Amino acid sequence: MEWSACLDEYEKLVIRMNTPRVVIDNAVCPKATLVKVDSARKHGILLEAVQVLTDLNLIIKKAYISSDGRFFMDVFHVTDLNGNKLADEKVMNYIEQSLGTIHYSRPPVFNGLTALELTGTDRVGLLSEVFAVLADLECDVVDAKVWTHNGRIASLIYVKDCNSGSPIEDSQQIVRIEARLRNVLKGDNDIRSAKTSISMAVTHTERRLHQMMFADRDYERKPILGFNADSPVVTVQNWVERGYSVVNVQCKDRMKLLFDVVCTLTDMDYVVYHATIKTASDKAYLEFYIKHSDGTPINSEPERHRVIQCLQAAVERRASEGVRLELCTSDRQGLLADVTRTFRENGLNVTRAEISTSTDTALNVFYVTDEMGNPADTKIIESVREKIGMSNLKVKELPLLTSHQEAEREEQGVGVAGTMLLSLLSLVRKNLYNLGLIRSYS
């Protein structure tokens, strides 16, 4: 025990002596801002670095991750949402300060709020029932995120008491909230798996949603017939000579993709030693060299299959299905209950939601489909907008592919699957032959 304590103290000393060094450079790359971080290695530090960037809604175009012994180096090529280099000095200073203190990272602060965690079987109108219960119990929803995947729903809702504006601490009120919400989640056929919990604990919302869906085993899917070009392709192979497991992910590129994958690997207790992330057109190629926290690679076929399932689920959870509707209006008690009830009454199903309030203004985003999960009818969308307010509820279309991207997709034709496989094999061979290529980036 004494020797173990000495090692722990040595680890702390290494961290204190090696405060992360952060370099932000706009001159190296013509199309992106380079953000470089190097410091003492600590489990989860890669996730913390990625989290800083993605929480600012920055797009990570490329990344090179390498750790050697007790030290690591991460290089990110980032742009803003418009694809431009970073120009705001305040943003760059914030990045430098935040990355420079990731050894002592702090969770997001939701002062004066109570956190509600809900998981269960998804169904049309469920969210409407949840918000109706909260309104009836005089709970004011300040912030919330809702994800659905494989027929499951996970939601993290931050509330306060409508009358006092304080967190809900009365034990009897907490019991009532949990009981009412649990009954809603159970419905007619989810008696065992519906879960509710109330906590004052604070964590990163999106990481917690991944953890909740992982614990709910949403990754255990039924076989899907046919080929979906947008489905993530994940492969896992062992490099026996070096003791690594090599994980490749190829999928459609989108915001926060790297965060979702790294978050899942970290929470599954894998350590990323080296990684290369590249994006081209609308595709993303991610390659990771990982081990267990005890230094061993993936050691069984069931484990390999589980990693593939979990990473596929991590990519798909945030995939935006349906029409994006943005609600911006004055906040009031019962607003969410009324809006989501209108969705339900018109046969719209909410597949994902992001709720927030700022200075008494509700800023909410909903992704909706019809009851069967198909694209919602335009006439129904317009009818819903008329009832809620045309100026308050707006349709935000996803960006269309450029003609150049369309041409690339047409050239791939029916050979998409073969091209993807060859690309993956090429990436694996290249990196397995000379892992030093990853270490050499600076």
NUSEFI-765696 format. One record per residue: y, z, x of N, C-alpha, C in turn; residue in one letter. Coordinates in steps of 0.1 Angstrom, whole numbers, padded with zeros to 4 digits, always signed. Each point is the difference from the previous one (the first is absolute). Layout:
# residues N
YZXYZXYZXA;...
//
This chain:
# residues 442
-0012+0000+0008+0012+0000-0008+0012+0000+0009M;+0000+0007+0011+0012+0001+0009+0003-0014+0005E;-0011-0007+0005+0002-0014+0005+0005-0009-0010W;-0004+0001-0013+0005-0008-0011+0014+0003-0002S;+0004+0012+0000+0014+0004-0002+0009-0006+0011A;-0005+0000+0012+0007-0006+0012+0003-0015-0003C;-0011-0007-0005+0002-0014-0002+0010-0002-0011L;+0000+0008-0011+0010-0002-0010+0014+0002+0005D;+0002+0010+0009+0013+0002+0006+0004-0011+0009E;-0010-0006+0007+0003-0011+0009+0005-0012-0009Y;-0007-0003-0011+0004-0011-0009+0014+0002-0005E;+0004+0012-0003+0013+0003-0005+0010-0002+0011K;-0003+0003+0013+0008-0001+0011+0003-0015+0003L;-0011-0008-0001+0001-0015+0002+0010-0006-0010V;-0002+0004-0013+0009-0005-0010+0015+0004+0002I;+0002+0013+0004+0014+0004+0003+0006-0007+0012R;-0008-0003+0010+0005-0007+0012+0001-0015-0002M;-0005-0005-0011+0000-0014-0002+0006-0004-0014N;+0012+0005-0002+0007-0004-0012+0000-0015-0002T;-0003-0005-0011-0001-0015-0002+0012-0007+0005P;-0002-0011+0008+0011-0008+0004+0001-0012-0009R;+0012-0003-0005+0002-0010-0010+0010-0011+0005V;-0004-0012+0000+0009-0011+0004+0001-0010-0012V;+0012-0003-0004+0003-0010-0010+0007-0012+0006I;-0005-0011-0001+0005-0012+0008+0001-0012-0009D;+0012-0006-0001+0002-0012-0008+0000-0013+0009N;-0002+0002+0013+0002-0012+0009-0014-0006+0003A;-0011+0008+0000-0013-0005+0004-0005-0011-0008V;+0000+0002-0013-0006-0010-0010+0011-0006-0008C;-0001-0014-0001+0011-0007-0007+0000+0002-0016P;-0011+0005-0005-0001+0001-0015-0002+0014-0005K;-0002+0010+0009-0002+0013-0005+0005+0010+0010A;+0002+0012-0005+0005+0012+0008-0013+0006+0006T;+0000+0003+0013-0011+0006+0006+0002+0016+0000L;-0010+0007-0005+0001+0014+0001-0012+0005+0008V;+0002+0007+0011-0010+0004+0009+0000+0016+0000K;-0012+0005-0001-0002+0015+0001-0011+0003+0009V;+0002+0009+0010-0011+0005+0008+0002+0015+0003D;-0012+0006-0001+0000+0015+0001-0014+0005+0002S;-0001+0013+0000-0014+0006+0001-0007-0003-0013A;-0013-0002+0001-0008-0004-0012-0004+0012-0008R;+0001-0001-0013-0004+0010-0009-0006-0006-0012K;-0011+0006-0006-0006-0006-0012+0010-0002-0011H;+0001-0011-0006+0009-0003-0011+0014-0004+0004G;+0003-0001+0013+0014-0003+0004+0003-0015-0003I;-0010-0009+0001+0002-0014-0004+0004-0001-0014L;-0006+0007-0009+0003+0000-0014+0014+0005-0002L;+0004+0011+0007+0014+0005-0002+0010-0010+0005E;-0003-0007+0010+0010-0011+0005+0001-0011-0010A;-0011-0005-0005+0000-0010-0010+0007+0004-0013V;-0002+0013-0003+0006+0005-0012+0015+0000+0001Q;+0006+0004+0011+0014-0001+0002+0006-0014-0003V;-0007-0010+0005+0005-0014-0002-0002-0004-0014L;-0011+0002-0006-0003-0005-0014+0008+0008-0010T;+0003+0012+0002+0009+0008-0009+0014-0006-0001D;+0004-0007+0010+0013-0007+0000-0001-0014-0005L;-0012-0004-0005-0003-0013-0006+0002-0011+0010N;-0004+0003+0013+0001-0010+0010-0013-0008+0000L;+0001-0013+0004-0012-0008+0000-0005-0001+0014I;-0013+0004+0002-0006-0001+0014-0007-0013+0001I;+0006-0009+0009-0005-0013+0002-0011-0001+0010K;+0001+0008+0010-0010+0002+0011+0000+0014+0004K;-0012+0004+0006-0001+0013+0006-0011+0000+0010A;+0002+0008+0011-0010+0001+0011-0001+0015+0003Y;-0012+0006-0002-0002+0014+0002-0010+0002+0011I;+0003+0009+0009-0009+0003+0011+0001+0014+0004S;-0011+0007+0002+0000+0014+0006-0009+0000+0012S;+0004+0007+0010-0007+0001+0012-0001+0015+0004D;-0011+0006-0001-0001+0014+0003+0007+0008-0010G;+0010+0008+0005+0008+0009-0009+0013-0007-0004R;+0002-0012+0003+0013-0006-0004-0002-0013-0008F;+0010-0004-0008-0001-0011-0008+0013-0008+0001F;-0001-0013-0004+0012-0009-0001-0001-0009-0012M;+0010+0000-0008+0000-0008-0012+0012-0009+0001D;-0002-0013-0003+0011-0010+0000+0000-0007-0014V;+0011+0001-0007+0001-0006-0013+0011-0011+0000F;-0003-0011-0007+0010-0010-0002+0004+0001-0015H;+0012+0004-0003+0004+0002-0014+0012-0008-0004V;+0001-0002-0013+0012-0006-0006+0004+0008-0013T;+0011-0004-0005+0004+0006-0013-0007-0008-0011D;+0003+0003-0013-0007-0006-0011+0004-0015-0001L;+0011-0004+0006+0004-0014+0000-0005-0008+0012N;-0008+0007+0008-0006-0007+0012+0010-0001+0012G;+0010+0008+0000+0010+0000+0010-0002+0012+0010N;+0005-0001+0012+0000+0011+0009+0008+0012-0005K;-0003+0011+0005+0008+0012-0004+0014-0001+0006L;+0010+0003-0008+0014-0001+0005+0007+0013-0003A;-0004+0008-0009+0006+0013-0004-0002+0010+0011D;+0010+0005+0006-0001+0010+0011-0006+0013-0006E;+0004+0003-0012-0005+0013-0006-0015-0001-0002K;-0005-0011-0004-0014-0002-0002-0007+0002+0013V;+0005-0007+0010-0007+0000+0014+0001+0014+0006M;+0011+0007-0002+0001+0014+0005-0010+0009-0008N;-0002-0002-0013-0009+0008-0007-0014-0003+0005Y;-0004-0012+0002-0013-0003+0005-0002+0006+0014I;+0009-0001+0008-0001+0006+0014-0002+0016-0001E;+0008+0006-0009-0001+0014-0001-0013+0004-0007Q;-0004-0007-0010-0012+0004-0007-0013-0002+0008S;+0000-0012+0007-0012-0002+0009+0000+0009+0012L;+0012+0004+0004+0001+0009+0012-0005+0015-0003G;-0002+0002-0013-0004+0014-0004-0013+0000-0008T;-0008-0011+0001-0012-0001-0009-0011+0010+0004I;+0001+0006+0012-0009+0011+0003+0002+0012-0009H;+0012+0001-0005+0004+0011-0008+0004-0005-0014Y;-0007-0010-0005+0004-0007-0012+0000+0010-0012S;+0009-0003-0010+0001+0008-0012-0003-0008-0012R;-0007+0006-0010-0003-0008-0012+0013-0002-0008P;+0000-0010-0009+0012-0002-0008+0003+0012-0009P;+0012+0003-0002+0005+0012-0007+0003-0004-0015V;-0006+0007-0009+0003-0001-0014+0004+0014-0005F;+0012+0004+0004+0005+0014-0003+0000+0002-0015N;-0004+0012-0005+0001+0004-0013-0009-0008-0010G;-0011-0006+0004-0008-0008-0008-0015+0005+0000L;-0007-0002-0010-0014+0003-0001-0008-0013+0000T;-0011+0000+0008-0008-0013+0002-0012+0001-0010A;-0001-0011-0008-0012-0001-0008-0009-0011+0006L;-0013+0003+0002-0009-0010+0005-0010-0003-0011E;-0001-0013-0003-0009-0004-0011-0009-0012+0004L;-0013+0002-0003-0010-0011+0003-0009-0001-0012T;-0005-0012-0003-0009-0002-0011-0003-0015-0003G;-0006-0003-0011-0003-0014-0004+0012-0006-0006T;+0004-0012+0005+0012-0007-0005-0003-0006-0014D;+0010-0001-0008-0001-0007-0013+0014-0004-0005R;+0000-0009-0009+0013-0004-0005+0007+0011-0007V;+0012+0003+0003+0008+0010-0007-0001+0014+0006G;-0009+0002+0010-0001+0013+0006+0013+0006+0006L;+0007-0009+0007+0013+0005+0005+0009+0005-0010L;+0000-0008-0012+0009+0004-0011-0004+0014-0005S;-0013+0003-0001-0004+0013-0005+0004+0011+0010E;-0001-0003+0013+0003+0010+0010+0015+0004-0001V;+0009-0010+0000+0014+0002-0001+0004+0006-0013F;-0007-0003-0011+0003+0006-0013-0003+0015+0000A;-0011+0004+0007-0004+0014+0001+0011+0008+0008V;+0004-0006+0011+0010+0006+0009+0013+0002-0007L;+0004-0010-0008+0012+0001-0008-0001+0011-0010A;-0012+0001-0007-0002+0010-0010+0001+0014+0006D;-0005+0001+0012+0000+0013+0007+0013+0003+0008L;+0010-0009-0003+0013+0002+0006+0000+0000+0016E;-0008-0010+0005-0001-0002+0014+0008-0013+0003C;+0010+0001+0009+0008-0011+0004-0006-0007+0012D;-0004-0013-0001-0006-0007+0011+0011-0005+0009V;+0000+0004+0012+0010-0004+0010-0004-0011+0009V;-0013+0000+0004-0006-0010+0009-0015-0001-0003D;-0005-0012+0001-0014-0002-0003-0005-0013+0006A;-0013+0000+0004-0006-0013+0004-0014+0000-0007K;-0003-0012-0005-0013-0001-0007-0007-0013+0005V;-0013+0002+0004-0008-0011+0005-0012-0001-0009W;-0005-0012-0002-0013-0002-0006-0008-0010+0008T;-0014+0003+0000-0009-0008+0008-0014+0002-0005H;-0007-0011-0002-0014+0000-0004-0002+0009-0012N;+0009-0001-0010-0001+0008-0012+0003+0014+0001G;+0006+0005+0012+0004+0014+0002+0015+0000+0001R;+0006+0012-0003+0014+0002+0001+0003+0013+0008I;+0010-0001+0009+0004+0012+0007+0015+0000-0001A;+0006+0012-0003+0014+0001-0001+0005+0013+0006S;+0011+0000+0006+0007+0011+0006+0014+0001-0007L;+0002+0010-0008+0012+0001-0008+0007+0013+0004I;+0013-0002+0003+0009+0012+0004+0008+0003-0012Y;+0000+0013-0005+0007+0003-0012+0008+0013+0002V;+0009+0003-0009+0007+0013-0001+0002+0003-0014K;+0003+0013-0003+0003+0004-0014+0012-0006-0005D;+0000-0006-0012+0011-0007-0006+0012+0010-0002C;-0003+0012-0004+0011+0009-0004+0007+0007+0012N;-0009+0005+0010+0006+0007+0011+0003-0009+0012S;-0007-0011+0001+0001-0009+0011-0007+0006+0012G;-0009+0010-0002-0007+0006+0011-0015-0004+0000S;-0007+0002+0011-0014-0003+0001-0007+0009-0011P;-0012-0005-0004-0007+0007-0011-0009+0010+0007I;+0003+0012-0002-0008+0011+0007-0007+0009-0010E;+0004+0000-0013-0006+0008-0009-0015-0003-0002D;-0009+0010+0003-0014-0002+0000-0006-0006-0013S;+0005+0006-0011-0004-0005-0013+0004-0014-0003Q;+0012-0004+0004+0005-0014-0002-0009-0009+0009Q;-0003+0004+0012-0008-0008+0009-0014-0002-0007I;-0006+0010-0005-0013-0001-0007+0001-0010-0011V;+0010+0001-0008+0002-0009-0012+0001-0015+0005R;+0008-0002+0011+0002-0014+0005-0013-0005+0005I;-0008+0007+0008-0012-0004+0005-0010-0004-0012E;-0001+0009-0009-0010-0002-0011+0004-0012-0009A;+0013-0002-0003+0004-0011-0008-0003-0013+0008R;+0004-0001+0012-0002-0012+0008-0015-0003+0002L;-0008+0011+0002-0014-0003+0002-0006-0006-0012R;+0004+0005-0012-0005-0006-0012+0003-0014-0002N;+0013-0004+0004+0004-0014+0000-0009-0008+0009V;-0002+0005+0012-0007-0008+0010-0015-0001-0004L;-0006+0010-0006-0014-0001-0004-0002-0011-0010K;+0009-0001-0010-0002-0010-0010-0013+0003-0007G;-0008-0011-0003-0012+0002-0006-0012-0001+0009D;+0002-0004+0013-0012-0003+0008+0002+0004+0015N;+0010+0008+0003+0002+0004+0014+0000+0015+0002D;-0010+0007-0007+0000+0014+0000-0001+0006+0014I;-0008-0006+0009-0004+0006+0013+0010-0004+0010R;+0006-0012+0001+0007-0004+0011+0015+0001-0001S;+0005+0003-0012+0015+0002-0002+0004+0013+0007A;+0011-0001+0008+0004+0011+0008+0016+0001-0001K;+0004+0013-0001+0014+0003+0001+0002+0012+0009T;+0011+0000+0007+0004+0011+0008+0015+0001+0001S;+0005+0012+0001+0014+0003+0002+0002+0008+0013I;+0010-0005+0007+0002+0006+0014+0014-0001+0003S;+0005+0010+0008+0013+0000+0006-0001-0006+0014M;-0011-0003+0005-0002-0006+0013+0007-0014+0001A;+0004-0003+0012+0007-0013+0002-0008-0008+0010V;-0002-0013-0003-0006-0009+0009+0006-0014-0002T;-0004-0009+0008+0005-0014-0001-0007-0006-0012H;+0008-0004-0010-0005-0004-0013-0011-0011+0001T;+0003-0011+0008-0009-0011+0000-0013+0003+0008E;+0001+0009+0010-0012+0004+0007-0008+0009-0009R;+0006+0008-0008-0007+0009-0009-0007-0009-0011R;+0006-0011-0005-0007-0008-0010-0012-0007+0006L;+0001-0004+0013-0012-0005+0007-0011+0011+0000H;+0003+0012+0003-0009+0010+0001-0007+0003-0013Q;+0009+0000-0011-0005+0003-0013-0010-0011-0005M;+0003-0012+0003-0009-0011-0005-0013+0000+0009M;+0002+0003+0012-0012+0001+0009-0009+0011-0005F;+0006+0012-0003-0009+0011-0005-0006-0004-0014A;+0007-0008-0007-0005-0005-0013-0011-0011+0001D;-0002-0004+0013-0010-0011+0003+0003-0013-0007R;+0012-0004+0000+0004-0012-0007-0006-0012+0008D;-0004+0002+0012-0004-0011+0009-0015-0005-0004Y;-0007+0009-0008-0013-0004-0004+0001-0010-0012E;+0000-0012+0003+0002-0011-0010-0013-0006-0005R;+0001-0007-0011-0011-0008-0005+0002-0014+0006K;-0012-0007+0002+0001-0014+0006+0009-0009-0008P;+0009-0007+0007+0009-0009-0007-0005-0015+0002I;-0002-0007-0011-0005-0013+0001+0011-0010+0004L;-0004-0010+0008+0010-0010+0004+0008+0004+0012G;+0008-0009+0006+0008+0002+0012+0014+0001-0003F;+0007+0011+0004+0014+0002-0002+0007-0002+0014N;+0008-0010+0001+0006-0003+0013+0009+0011+0004A;+0005+0009-0009+0009+0010+0004-0007+0013+0003D;-0014+0001-0001-0007+0012+0003+0000+0002+0015S;+0002+0012+0005+0000+0003+0014-0014-0002+0006P;-0001-0006+0012-0012-0002+0007+0000+0011+0011V;-0010+0008+0000-0001+0011+0010-0014-0001+0007V;+0001+0000+0014-0013+0001+0008+0001+0011+0009T;-0012+0006+0003-0001+0011+0009-0012-0003+0010V;+0003+0000+0013-0010-0002+0010+0001+0010+0011Q;-0010+0004+0007+0000+0009+0011+0000-0007+0013N;+0009+0004+0009+0000-0004+0014-0007+0011+0008W;-0013-0002+0001-0008+0010+0006+0004+0004+0014V;+0003-0010+0008+0004+0003+0014+0011+0009+0002E;+0010-0001-0009+0012+0009+0001+0000+0011-0010R;-0009+0001-0009-0001+0011-0009+0010-0001-0012G;+0005-0012-0002+0010-0002-0011-0007-0006-0012Y;+0006+0002-0012-0003-0008-0012+0012-0009-0002S;-0003-0013-0002+0011-0009-0002+0001-0004-0014V;+0012+0003-0006+0002-0002-0015+0011-0012-0001V;-0004-0010-0007+0009-0011-0003+0003-0001-0015N;+0013-0001-0003+0004-0002-0014+0009-0012-0001V;-0004-0009-0009+0008-0012-0003+0003-0001-0015Q;+0012-0001-0003+0004+0000-0014+0014-0006-0002C;+0004+0000-0012+0014-0005-0003+0010+0011+0005K;+0010-0005+0007+0010+0009+0005+0009+0006-0011D;+0004+0012+0002+0009+0007-0010+0007+0012+0006R;+0009+0006-0007+0007+0011+0005-0010+0012+0001M;+0002+0008+0011-0007+0012+0002-0015-0001+0002K;-0005-0012+0003-0014-0003+0002-0005+0008+0012L;+0007+0000+0011-0005+0008+0012-0001+0015-0003L;+0010+0005-0007-0001+0014-0004-0012+0003-0008F;-0003-0008-0010-0012+0003-0008-0013+0000+0007D;-0001-0010+0010-0013+0000+0008-0001+0012+0010V;+0011+0002+0007+0000+0011+0010-0001+0014-0007V;+0006+0001-0012-0001+0012-0008-0015+0003-0003C;-0007-0010-0004-0014+0002-0004-0009+0003+0012T;+0002-0007+0011-0008+0002+0012+0003+0015+0005L;+0013+0004+0000+0003+0014+0004-0006+0010-0009T;+0000-0002-0013-0005+0010-0009-0015+0000+0000D;-0006-0011+0005-0015+0000+0001-0004+0006+0014M;+0010+0005+0007-0002+0007+0013-0005-0010+0011D;+0006-0012+0000-0002-0009+0011+0013-0001+0009Y;-0002-0002+0012+0011-0001+0010+0002-0014+0004V;+0012-0006-0001+0003-0013+0004+0004+0000+0015V;-0008-0006+0008+0003+0000+0015+0008-0013+0003Y;-0003-0011-0005+0007-0012+0002+0001-0008-0013H;+0010-0008-0001+0001-0008-0013+0010-0012+0003A;-0003-0011-0007+0009-0011+0000+0002-0004-0015T;+0013-0002-0004+0003-0004-0013+0009-0012+0001I;-0004-0011-0007+0008-0012+0000+0001-0005-0015K;+0011-0007-0003+0002-0006-0012+0004-0015+0002T;-0005-0008-0009+0003-0015+0001+0001-0005-0014A;+0011-0006-0004+0002-0005-0014-0002+0012-0009S;-0009+0000-0009-0002+0011-0009-0012+0008+0003D;-0006-0002+0012-0012+0007+0003+0002+0010+0011K;-0008+0011+0000+0000+0010+0010-0013+0002+0006A;+0000+0002+0014-0012+0001+0008+0001+0014+0007Y;-0009+0009-0003+0001+0013+0006-0013+0003+0007L;+0001+0005+0013-0012+0003+0008+0001+0014+0006E;-0009+0008-0002+0000+0014+0005-0012+0003+0008F;+0002+0008+0011-0011+0005+0008+0000+0015-0003Y;-0011+0005-0006+0001+0013-0005-0013+0008+0004I;+0001+0013+0000-0011+0010+0002+0002+0011-0010K;-0011+0008-0002+0002+0013-0006+0008+0009+0008H;+0005+0011-0006+0009+0009+0007-0008+0007+0012S;-0014-0001-0001-0008+0006+0011-0003-0010+0011D;+0006-0013-0001-0002-0010+0010-0012-0009-0002G;-0007+0001-0011-0011-0009-0003+0003-0011-0009T;-0006-0012+0001+0003-0011-0009-0008+0002-0013P;+0002-0009-0010-0008+0000-0012-0014-0002+0003I;-0009+0009-0005-0014+0000+0005-0010-0003-0010N;+0003-0005-0012-0010-0003-0010+0005-0012-0009S;-0009-0007-0006+0003-0011-0009+0007+0006-0013E;-0005+0011-0006+0007+0005-0012+0015+0004+0004P;+0002+0005+0012+0014+0004+0003+0008-0013+0002E;-0005-0010+0006+0007-0012+0002+0004-0006-0014R;-0010+0000-0009+0003-0006-0013+0011+0009-0007H;+0000+0013+0002+0009+0008-0007+0014-0002+0006R;+0002-0002+0013+0013-0004+0006+0005-0013-0006V;-0009-0010-0001+0005-0013-0006+0004+0002-0015I;-0007+0008-0008+0004+0002-0013+0013+0008-0001Q;+0002+0010+0008+0012+0008+0000+0012-0008+0004C;-0001-0008+0010+0012-0008+0005+0003-0011-0010L;-0010-0006-0007+0003-0009-0010+0008+0006-0012Q;-0005+0012-0003+0007+0008-0011+0014+0003+0004A;+0002+0004+0013+0014+0004+0005+0009-0012-0001A;-0005-0012+0003+0009-0012-0001+0003-0003-0015V;-0010+0001-0009+0001-0004-0013+0009+0009-0009E;+0000+0013+0003+0006+0010-0009+0015-0003-0002R;+0007-0005+0010+0014-0003-0002+0003-0014-0004R;-0011-0008-0001+0002-0014-0004+0007+0000-0013A;+0010-0008-0002+0008+0000-0012-0005-0010-0010S;-0008+0005-0010-0005-0008-0011+0010+0001-0012E;+0003-0012-0005+0008+0000-0012+0015-0004+0003G;+0008+0000-0011+0014-0003+0001+0007+0013+0004V;+0010-0002+0009+0008+0011+0005+0012+0002-0009R;+0001+0011-0006+0012+0004-0009+0007+0011+0007L;+0014-0002+0001+0008+0010+0006+0009+0006-0011E;+0000+0013-0002+0008+0007-0010+0011+0008+0008L;+0012-0003-0004+0012+0007+0006+0009+0004-0012C;+0000+0013-0003+0008+0005-0011+0003+0015+0002T;+0009+0005-0009+0003+0014+0001-0012+0008-0003S;-0003+0011+0008-0012+0008-0002+0003+0009-0012D;-0011+0003-0007+0001+0010-0011-0014+0005-0003R;-0001+0011-0007-0013+0006-0003-0008-0009-0009Q;-0012-0002+0004-0009-0008-0009+0001-0015+0003G;+0008-0004+0010+0002-0015+0002-0013-0007+0004L;-0007+0006+0009-0013-0006+0005-0010+0000-0012L;+0000+0010-0008-0010+0000-0011+0004-0012-0010A;+0013-0002-0002+0004-0010-0010-0003-0014+0006D;+0003-0002+0013-0002-0013+0006-0015-0004+0001V;-0008+0010+0005-0015-0003+0001-0006-0001-0014T;+0005+0006-0010-0005-0001-0013+0002-0014-0005R;+0012-0006+0003+0003-0013-0004-0009-0010+0007T;-0003+0002+0012-0010-0008+0007-0013+0000-0007F;-0005+0012-0003-0013+0002-0007-0001-0007-0013R;+0011+0002-0008+0000-0006-0014+0000-0015+0001E;+0004-0006+0011+0001-0014+0001-0012-0006+0009N;-0010+0009+0002-0012-0005+0007+0002-0002+0015G;+0009+0007+0006+0002-0001+0014-0006+0011+0007L;-0007-0002+0011-0007+0010+0008+0008+0002+0013N;+0003+0012+0004+0007+0003+0013-0010+0001+0011V;+0000-0009+0010-0010+0001+0011+0006+0008+0012T;+0013+0000+0001+0006+0008+0010+0014+0004-0004R;+0005+0011+0005+0014+0004-0004+0006+0009+0011A;+0013-0002+0001+0008+0008+0010+0012+0005-0008E;+0001+0013-0001+0010+0007-0008+0009+0008+0009I;+0013-0002-0002+0010+0008+0008+0013+0002-0008S;+0007+0010+0003+0013+0003-0006+0010+0002+0011T;+0012-0005-0002+0011+0002+0009+0013+0002-0007S;+0006+0012+0002+0013+0003-0007-0001-0003-0015T;-0010+0005-0007-0001-0002-0014-0003-0014-0004D;-0004-0009+0009-0004-0014-0003-0015-0001+0003T;-0007-0006-0010-0014-0003+0002-0002-0013+0006A;-0008+0000+0011-0003-0013+0008-0015-0001+0000L;-0006-0007-0009-0014-0001-0002-0005-0014+0001N;-0012-0001+0006-0007-0013+0002-0014+0001-0007V;-0003-0010-0008-0013+0000-0006-0007-0014+0002F;-0013+0000+0003-0007-0013+0000-0009+0000-0012Y;+0001-0010-0008-0007+0000-0013-0009-0013-0001V;-0011+0002-0007-0009-0011-0004-0003+0001-0015T;-0008-0009-0005-0004+0002-0014-0012+0010+0000D;-0005+0002-0012-0011+0010-0001-0012-0003+0008E;-0003-0013+0002-0012-0004+0008+0003-0002+0015M;+0012+0003+0004+0003-0001+0014+0005-0014+0004G;+0002-0008-0010+0005-0014+0003+0016+0000+0000N;+0006-0011+0005+0015+0000+0000+0005+0001-0015P;+0010+0008-0001+0006+0003-0013+0008-0012-0005A;-0001-0002-0013+0007-0011-0007+0015+0002+0002D;+0007-0011+0003+0014+0000+0002+0008+0004-0013T;-0005-0004-0011+0006+0004-0013+0000+0015-0002K;-0012+0006+0003-0001+0014-0001+0009+0008+0009I;+0001-0005+0013+0009+0006+0009+0015+0000-0005I;+0004-0012-0005+0013-0001-0005+0003+0009-0012E;-0011+0001-0009+0001+0009-0011+0002+0015+0004S;-0007+0004+0010+0001+0013+0005+0014+0002+0006V;+0005-0009+0007+0013+0001+0006+0011+0001-0010R;-0002-0007-0012+0010+0001-0010+0000+0015-0006E;-0012+0006-0001-0001+0013-0006+0006+0011+0009K;-0003-0002+0013+0005+0010+0010+0014-0003+0004I;+0004-0012+0000+0014-0004+0005-0001-0011+0010G;+0005-0012-0003-0002-0011+0009+0007+0003+0013M;+0012+0007+0000+0007+0003+0012-0006+0011+0008S;-0008+0008-0007-0007+0012+0007-0013-0004+0006N;-0008-0008-0006-0013-0004+0004+0000-0014+0005L;-0003-0003+0012+0001-0013+0006-0013-0004+0006K;-0003-0013-0001-0012-0005+0006+0003-0004+0015V;-0008+0005+0009+0002-0004+0014-0012-0007+0005K;+0001-0013+0001-0011-0009+0005-0003+0003+0014E;-0013-0001+0004-0004+0001+0014+0004-0013+0006L;+0004+0000+0013+0004-0012+0007-0010-0010+0001P;+0004-0013-0003-0010-0011+0000-0002-0004+0014L;-0012-0007+0002-0003-0005+0013+0009-0012+0003L;+0005-0002+0012+0008-0011+0004-0009-0013+0000T;+0006-0011+0000-0007-0013+0000-0009+0000+0013S;+0005+0005+0011-0007+0000+0012-0013+0008-0001H;+0001+0012-0006-0011+0009-0002-0010-0007-0010Q;+0005-0006-0010-0009-0007-0010-0008-0011+0007E;+0007-0007+0009-0007-0011+0008-0011+0006+0008A;+0003+0011+0007-0011+0006+0008-0012+0004-0008E;+0003+0006-0012-0011+0004-0009-0008-0012-0005R;+0007-0011-0003-0007-0012-0005-0009-0006+0012E;+0005+0001+0012-0008-0005+0011-0013+0008+0002E;+0001+0013-0003-0012+0008+0001-0011-0004-0010Q;+0005-0003-0012-0009-0005-0011-0012+0010-0002G;-0012-0006-0002-0012+0007-0003-0005+0007+0013V;+0006-0003+0011-0005+0005+0013+0006+0013+0004G;+0006+0007-0010+0007+0013+0003-0010+0010+0006V;-0011+0002-0007-0010+0010+0005-0004-0003+0014A;-0003-0013+0003-0005-0003+0014+0011+0002+0010G;+0012-0004-0004+0012+0002+0010+0002+0015+0003T;-0001+0008-0011+0002+0014+0002-0010+0006+0010M;-0013-0004-0002-0011+0005+0008+0002-0004+0015L;+0003-0013+0002+0002-0004+0014+0012+0007+0006L;+0011+0002-0008+0011+0007+0006-0003+0014+0004S;-0008+0007-0008-0004+0014+0003-0008+0000+0012L;-0010-0009+0001-0009+0000+0012+0008-0003+0013L;+0010-0009-0002+0008-0004+0012+0008+0012+0005S;+0006+0008-0010+0008+0012+0004-0009+0010+0006L;-0012+0002-0005-0009+0010+0006-0004-0004+0014V;-0004-0012+0002-0004-0005+0013+0011+0002+0010R;+0012-0004-0004+0011+0001+0009+0003+0014+0005K;+0000+0009-0009+0003+0014+0003-0012+0007+0007N;-0012-0003-0004-0011+0006+0007-0001-0005+0014L;+0004-0012+0003-0002-0005+0013+0010+0006+0010Y;+0012+0003-0006+0010+0006+0009+0009+0009-0008N;-0004+0012-0001+0008+0010-0007+0013+0003+0007L;+0001-0003+0012+0012+0002+0007+0012-0007-0005G;-0003-0011-0008+0011-0007-0006+0008+0009-0009L;-0007+0009-0007+0007+0009-0009+0009+0010+0009I;-0006+0005+0010+0007+0010+0008+0012-0006+0007R;+0000-0013+0002+0011-0006+0008+0013-0002-0007S;+0000+0001-0013+0013-0002-0008+0009+0012+0003Y;+0013-0004+0001+0010+0011+0003+0013-0004-0007S;
//
